Amino acid sequence: VRKKGNDLVFAPTLDIMRTPLGGRTFESFGEDPFLTGTLGTSWVQAAQRQGVIATVKHVAANNQEGKLP
């Protein structure tokens, strides 16, 4: 991000993966809330140490497209 001259990144995705049917589940850290929170916190802190603003995405269960079977 910094090498491209930016100071903001729209990441990480901290949504909990509830179903593999979501089109963007590959962006999340998985289905475990504790692991997701721990990894997300570390990710944001590492970005901030580089002078980058991290914008956490999809924390309101925005992870399901369509209906469940």
N, C-alpha and C positions, 0 to 999 in steps of 0.2 A: 504494500500500500504506500509506504513512504517513498520507495524507489520510483513509483509512478507519479509522485508529487501530490498525493492525496493525504488527508489526515483523518478520514472517516471511512469505515468499512461497515457494511450492513451484514454483520455476522457477530456471533455464532447463532445458529438455530437451536433453541433450547426446548423445543416442543417434545413431549413424550410420545414415542411411537406406540400407538395403540393398535394399529392395524397395518399390514404391509400394503394395503390398497391405496394408501396416500401416494400422490405423485412425487412428493419431495421428501420422502422418509430418508433418503440417502444423505440428506443434510443434517439429520439429527444425530445425537450421540447414543440413541437406543431407547429401550423401554424402561430402564431403571431410573426412577427419579433422583435417587441419591447420586448415582454415577453421573447422570446428566448434569446435575447441579455442580458437582465437584469439577468435572471436566470443563463446563462452561465458565465457572469462576476462574479457573487457571488460564483458560484461553483469553478472557477479558483482561486479566491482570498482565499477561504477557504482552498483549497488544498495547495496553496503557504504558508499559515500560518503554515501548518504542515510540511513544508520543502519538499513538493512533487512538481515535475515538471508536469504540466498539458499540454498535447498535444491536442489542439483542433482539432476535426475531421470533415471532410465533409463540409467545408464552401463553396464549389464551386458547389452547387446544385447537389450533388451526391445522389439523393434520389428517383430516379424513375427507376424501372426495367420494361422492356417491353414497349409496346405502350399504350397510353391512348385510351379509347374506342371512 
